[in-house]
Amino acid sequence: MKNKVSSFYKEAVATVDAGLRKYMLKVFTHMSLGLGATALTAYFISTSQPIMQAIFSSGLMWGLLFAELGVVFYLSARIDKMSGQTAQFCFYAYALLSGISLAPIFVLYTGESLASTFFVTSATFLSMVIYGYTTDKDLTGVGSFFTMGLFGLIIASIVNIFLRNSALSFVTSVIGVVIFTGLTAWDAQLIKSLYFEGESEESSEKKSIIGALRLYLDFINMFLYLLRFLGSRRD
């Protein structure tokens, strides 16, 4: 009887582990494809001077930013009521819009510095994902702390648009790297915990999209803040 219970337990654990690996792989696949779509879009937009001028020399840029925010808010608010395919469409639409808005970095920074910053960001990001995924420590408090810090960072960044203070810009860059490093670990743990709610395959697909979006935002923002330190501007 004891052997049967032990065998059943091992099979149950193996099933959960296999399901969790499949779910996490889906999250990272969506995130990676989203990052790829953003990078390719940004690069190709940056190679066309007429398109760059049409977007960034007019009010179209503000419309683009509001569109990005709209997609994120819509996806987050309506995720429970939309299908998995619609959630995917919204996520990749956001990735493409982000690519358009990020096109200037290919003009402002050298390719070498962009590549080196990408690798530093990737190493930092992966280490925090692994920590968040494997740690037994509850990171809820950490996540709440960094979320509050994020609101403060947004306010400070908006204020500095008008002040144009280099010291404040440096401080917000440092804080930004710290905040998104911490949020990456918390998001990894949160995404893992959502799997154990044990809902339908359709729900699992939508959760993987939301998880991919959270990690995508962590990576992009960490990259942009690190770029302020590691990026070399073109002459």
C-alpha positions, 0 to 999 in steps of 0.5 A: 500500500505504501509503495502504491501511494509513493508511486501515485505521488511521484506520478502526480509530481511528474505530471505537475512538473511537466505541465508547469514546464510547458506553461513556462515555456509558452510564457517565454516563447511569447515573450521572446517572439514579442521582443524579436518583433519589437527589435525587428520593427525598430530596426527597419523603421530606423532605416527609413528617414521619411518614416522616421520624420513622419512619426517623430517630427509630428504629433503622431508620436503622441498618438503612438504612445497613447495607443501602446498604453491603450493596448496594455490597459485593454489587455489587462482589463479584458483578459478574462473576457477575451479569447486566447487568440485575441489576447495573443493579437493584443500582445503582438500588436503592442510589441509592434507598436513598441518597436515603432516608438523605440526606433530612435535608439538605433539612430542614437546609439551604436550597434556595438553598445546596443548589443552589449547592453542587450547581453548585460540585460539578458544576463541580469534578467535571466538570473532574476527570473531563475531566482524568482522561479526557484526561491521558496521566499514569498516575494509579494512584499518585495513586489509591492515595494517595487511597484510603489517605487515604480509609481514614484519613478514615473512621477519623477520622470515626468517632472524631469521632462520639464526640468531637464536635470541631469542629476535627476536623470541619473538618479532615476536611471539607477532607480529604474534598473533596481526597480525592474530587476526586483520586479522581474524576480517577483513577476517570475514567481507570480507567473509560476504561482498562477499555474497552480490555480489549475484552470482550463487550457484556454485560461492557461493560454491567456495567463501565459500571455499576461505573464509574457507581457509582464516579463516583456515590460520588465526586460524592455524597461531594464534594457532602456535604463541600462542603455543610459549607462552603457550606451555609446551615442553615435557621432 
